[in-house]
Structure formats: structure tokens, C-alpha cells
């Protein structure tokens, strides 16, 4: 009986882990609403990212817990950044440092979101 109970608990645990890992990634609309305040800095119009930019980036960083979430955020940003003229790598790559966010990989216009 003890082994059966352990087996049931283990299966329940696995179901919880798998269900947690396969939850829907962060919607692109949410990503855009958090990142939109960074456009002026990313294009060089503003000398520093705004407080709203850093706040939105921190919220995205906190929301993107799984690898799939992080990839979804990356794909969304990469697909949308092209619609803003003048976005420059030197500004994009500076946002994590200035906003004190540890991304763990270099940010650029040519980033491969699937690695």
C-alpha cells in the first residue's frame, strides 16, 4: 500500500510539473505593451531608457520564467522591432545593463531566439 501511495503521489507530481512547463507563453501583445516605452531609447531619440521602459522590462523578466516564455518574448520583440525605424544594436544591448536586468545572453537585432 505504501508503494502504491508513493507511485500515485509521484504521478501527480509529474503531471503538475509537465502542466506547469507547458503553460502558454507570454502573449506578444503583453510583451509589446511592456516594451513600447523603450523605443525612444532604442532608436537613439532619448539618451537613457525611461523609468517606464525599465519597469516594463523588469516585469517581462519576472514573467518569463520558463525557456518557452523567454523564447516567446524574444520572438515577439524580434518580430516587432523591425516596425520601428532607426533601432540600433548599441542601444538595444544597453537596456539590460542600464535597467539592471540579467538576461544571460547578448541582445541584438540578429539574435537567434531558438538557441
Secondary structure, DSSP 8 states (H G I E B T S, - for coil): -HHHHHHHHHHHHHHHHHHHHTS----HHHHHHHHGGGHHHHTTSSSS--HHHHHHHHHHHHH--SHHHHHHHHHHHHHHHTTSTT--HHHHHHHHHHTT---SS---TT--TT-
